[in-house]
Amino acid sequence: MIRLFEIEWLKLKNYKVFWILTAMYFVGLILVLSSGMFLMQFLKSKGAEFQGIDPTILPLYDFPDVWQNMTYVATFFKIIPAFIVIISVTNEISYRTMRQNVIDGLSKWEFLRSKFALIIVLSAAATVFIFVEGMITGLIYSTVKYPELIFSELEFLLAYFLEVVTFLCFAMLLALLLKKAGFAIVLIFMYTLIFEPFLTVNMLHNPWMKEQVSWLAPFFPIRALNNLITVPFQRYVFMEIQDYIAWKDALIVLGWLAFYLLAIFKLLDKRDI
């Protein structure tokens, strides 16, 4: 696996778009994840209150809440590494490097493993970054710093890793199917943010659909990913939240991950490259 990732690294290390997207991803995470307290101070300066509560005392970075808060916000940025995967895969097709790799002795299975190695490294790097960011901001702002609290609820980081890996495999499948980076990027963007959310919201709330098909909504791929780490911020206005990772949601996502990998393998196996 290390050798296969080294092959991917040789392809990407001098590719300017890769570094631009990577910088956008990590700079975006830093700006958003680190600015919560500054945002609360700004809202306070403007006279904002949350049901009479001073916004600056909201424990956004308290342990262990920080792990769910950070991973939830970070899920909105996973589209950027998906663009990296799409461009990497479609470049292989456009410049026929996939064919050249096979001619040079790399099997289709090894090609798939090399791309999966890229996905794992991107997902692991993102997860480690969020862990470091959570530790730094938590140690600065948290009012509780007991080790048992600092290192509790780290399962949200594992759930984030699983979510990003699965989403990037989805991006890889679309890239192989469409073969053009522009088409794949537009489709994944539209499907993730518009098509499926519109459909599942109607399935859950439209009176004509709710009774018949609402049970299907959690099984849709993007909905399943979103259900892994639910919105945590209602807790600060004394509303009940899901502050754990549900096994059912994790199993549905694992099922989609297995489906994507199998579909990618079958597609590569049958396609004449």
C-alpha positions in Angstrom: 0.0 0.0 0.0 2.9 2.4 0.8 4.5 1.7 -2.6 1.1 2.4 -4.3 0.7 5.7 -2.4 4.2 6.7 -3.4 3.1 6.3 -7.1 0.2 8.6 -6.4 2.4 11.1 -4.6 4.7 11.3 -7.6 1.7 12.2 -9.8 0.4 14.9 -7.4 3.4 16.5 -5.8 4.1 18.9 -8.7 0.5 19.5 -9.6 -0.5 23.1 -8.7 -4.2 22.4 -8.5 -3.7 19.7 -5.8 -1.8 22.2 -3.6 -4.3 25.0 -4.2 -7.2 22.7 -3.2 -5.3 21.3 -0.2 -4.5 24.8 1.0 -8.1 25.9 0.6 -9.2 22.9 2.6 -6.9 23.4 5.6 -7.0 27.2 5.6 -10.8 27.0 5.5 -10.9 24.6 8.4 -8.5 26.7 10.5 -10.5 29.9 9.8 -13.9 28.4 10.6 -13.0 26.0 13.4 -10.9 28.6 15.3 -13.3 31.5 14.9 -16.2 30.4 17.1 -15.2 32.4 20.1 -14.5 35.5 18.0 -17.9 35.2 16.4 -19.5 35.0 19.8 -17.7 38.1 20.9 -18.8 39.9 17.8 -22.4 38.9 18.3 -22.2 40.1 21.9 -20.8 43.5 20.8 -23.9 43.8 18.6 -26.2 43.0 21.5 -27.1 39.5 20.4 -28.4 37.0 23.0 -29.5 33.4 22.8 -32.7 33.2 24.9 -31.1 35.6 27.3 -27.7 33.9 27.4 -24.5 35.8 26.8 -23.1 34.2 23.6 -19.5 34.4 24.8 -20.2 31.9 27.6 -21.5 29.2 25.2 -19.0 26.3 25.7 -18.3 25.6 22.1 -14.8 24.4 22.8 -15.4 22.6 26.1 -14.3 19.0 26.3 -15.8 16.7 25.3 -18.3 18.8 23.3 -15.6 20.1 21.1 -15.2 16.8 19.2 -18.8 16.7 18.0 -18.8 20.5 17.3 -15.6 20.4 15.3 -16.4 17.3 13.3 -19.9 18.4 12.4 -18.6 21.8 11.0 -15.8 20.0 9.2 -18.2 17.8 7.3 -19.2 20.8 5.2 -15.6 21.0 3.8 -15.3 17.4 2.6 -16.4 18.5 -0.9 -12.9 19.9 -1.4 -10.9 16.7 -1.0 -13.6 15.1 -3.2 -12.5 17.5 -5.9 -8.9 16.4 -5.5 -10.0 12.7 -6.0 -12.1 13.6 -9.0 -9.3 15.5 -10.7 -6.8 12.8 -9.9 -9.0 10.1 -11.4 -10.1 12.0 -14.5 -6.6 13.1 -15.2 -5.6 9.4 -15.3 -8.2 8.9 -18.0 -7.6 12.1 -20.0 -3.8 11.7 -20.1 -4.0 7.9 -20.4 -1.7 7.4 -17.5 -4.0 4.6 -16.2 -3.4 2.7 -19.4 0.3 3.4 -19.2 0.4 2.2 -15.6 -1.2 -1.1 -16.6 1.2 -1.5 -19.6 4.1 -0.9 -17.1 2.9 -3.8 -15.0 0.4 -2.2 -12.6 -2.8 -4.3 -12.4 -6.3 -2.8 -12.3 -6.6 -4.0 -8.8 -3.3 -2.2 -7.8 -4.6 0.9 -9.5 -7.7 0.8 -7.4 -5.7 0.3 -4.3 -3.4 3.2 -5.2 -6.4 5.5 -5.4 -7.9 4.1 -2.2 -4.5 4.8 -0.5 -4.8 8.4 -1.6 -8.4 8.5 -0.2 -7.2 7.0 3.1 -4.3 9.4 3.4 -6.5 12.5 2.6 -9.1 11.3 5.1 -6.5 10.5 7.8 -4.8 13.9 7.4 -8.1 15.7 7.7 -9.0 13.7 10.9 -5.6 14.2 12.5 -5.8 17.9 11.7 -9.2 18.2 13.4 -7.9 16.3 16.4 -5.0 18.8 16.7 -7.2 21.8 16.2 -9.7 20.5 18.8 -6.9 19.9 21.3 -5.5 23.4 20.8 -8.8 25.3 21.0 -10.0 23.1 23.7 -7.0 23.6 25.9 -7.2 27.3 25.3 -11.0 27.8 25.9 -12.3 24.8 27.7 -13.3 25.3 31.4 -12.8 21.6 32.0 -9.5 19.9 31.2 -9.6 16.5 33.0 -8.0 13.8 30.9 -11.1 11.6 31.1 -13.1 14.3 29.5 -10.5 15.4 27.0 -10.3 11.9 25.5 -13.9 11.0 25.7 -16.2 11.1 22.7 -13.3 10.6 20.3 -15.6 8.3 18.4 -16.7 11.4 16.5 -13.3 11.6 14.9 -13.6 8.0 13.8 -17.1 8.8 12.4 -15.6 11.8 10.6 -12.9 9.6 9.1 -15.5 7.1 7.9 -17.7 9.8 6.4 -14.8 11.4 4.4 -13.5 8.0 3.2 -17.0 7.0 2.0 -17.7 10.4 0.4 -14.3 10.3 -1.5 -15.1 6.8 -2.8 -18.4 8.2 -4.0 -16.5 10.9 -5.8 -14.1 8.4 -7.3 -17.0 6.3 -8.7 -18.6 9.4 -10.3 -15.2 10.4 -11.8 -14.8 6.9 -13.4 -18.4 7.0 -14.7 -18.3 10.5 -16.2 -14.6 10.6 -17.1 -14.6 14.5 -17.2 -13.7 16.4 -14.1 -16.0 19.3 -14.8 -19.1 17.1 -15.2 -18.2 15.0 -12.1 -17.6 18.1 -9.9 -20.9 19.7 -11.0 -22.8 16.5 -10.4 -21.4 15.7 -7.0 -22.0 19.3 -5.9 -25.6 19.4 -7.2 -26.4 16.0 -5.9 -24.9 16.6 -2.4 -26.4 20.0 -1.8 -29.6 20.1 -3.9 -31.0 16.9 -5.5 -30.8 14.4 -2.7 -31.6 16.9 0.2 -34.6 18.1 -1.7 -35.8 14.5 -2.3 -35.3 13.3 1.3 -36.8 16.4 2.9 -39.9 15.8 0.8 -39.9 12.1 1.8 -39.8 13.1 5.5 -42.1 16.1 5.5 -44.4 16.0 2.5 -47.8 14.6 3.6 -48.2 12.8 0.3 -44.9 10.9 0.7 -44.3 10.8 4.5 -46.5 7.9 5.3 -45.3 5.7 2.4 -41.6 6.3 1.9 -40.2 8.3 4.9 -38.5 5.1 6.2 -36.3 5.1 3.1 -34.8 8.5 3.6 -32.0 7.4 6.1 -30.7 4.9 3.5 -29.9 7.5 0.9 -26.1 8.0 0.6 -25.8 11.7 1.6 -28.5 11.4 4.2 -26.7 8.4 5.7 -23.5 10.4 5.9 -25.2 13.4 7.4 -26.8 11.2 10.1 -23.4 10.0 11.4 -22.6 13.3 13.1 -25.8 15.3 13.8 -26.2 19.0 14.5 -24.8 19.6 18.0 -25.6 23.3 18.7 -29.2 23.0 19.9 -27.8 21.8 23.2 -26.8 25.4 24.0 -30.5 26.4 23.9 -31.4 23.4 26.1 -32.7 21.2 23.3 -32.1 17.5 23.1 -29.5 16.3 20.6 -28.0 13.0 19.6 -24.6 13.2 21.2 -23.4 9.8 20.2 -22.7 7.7 17.0 -25.6 5.4 16.3 -24.6 1.9 15.2 -27.4 1.8 12.6 -26.2 4.9 10.9 -22.6 3.7 10.9 -23.6 0.3 9.4 -25.6 2.1 6.6 -22.5 4.2 5.7 -20.3 1.1 5.8 -22.8 -0.6 3.4 -22.5 2.4 1.0 -18.7 2.2 1.3 -18.7 -1.5 0.4 -21.0 -0.7 -2.5 -18.8 2.1 -3.9 -15.7 -0.1 -3.7 -17.4 -3.0 -5.4 -18.9 -0.8 -8.1 -15.5 0.8 -8.8 -13.8 -2.6 -9.0 -16.5 -4.0 -11.3 -16.3 -0.9 -13.5 -12.5 -1.1 -13.8 -12.7 -4.9 -14.4 -15.1 -4.6 -17.3 -13.8 -1.3 -18.9 -11.3 -1.4 -21.7 -8.7 1.2 -20.6 
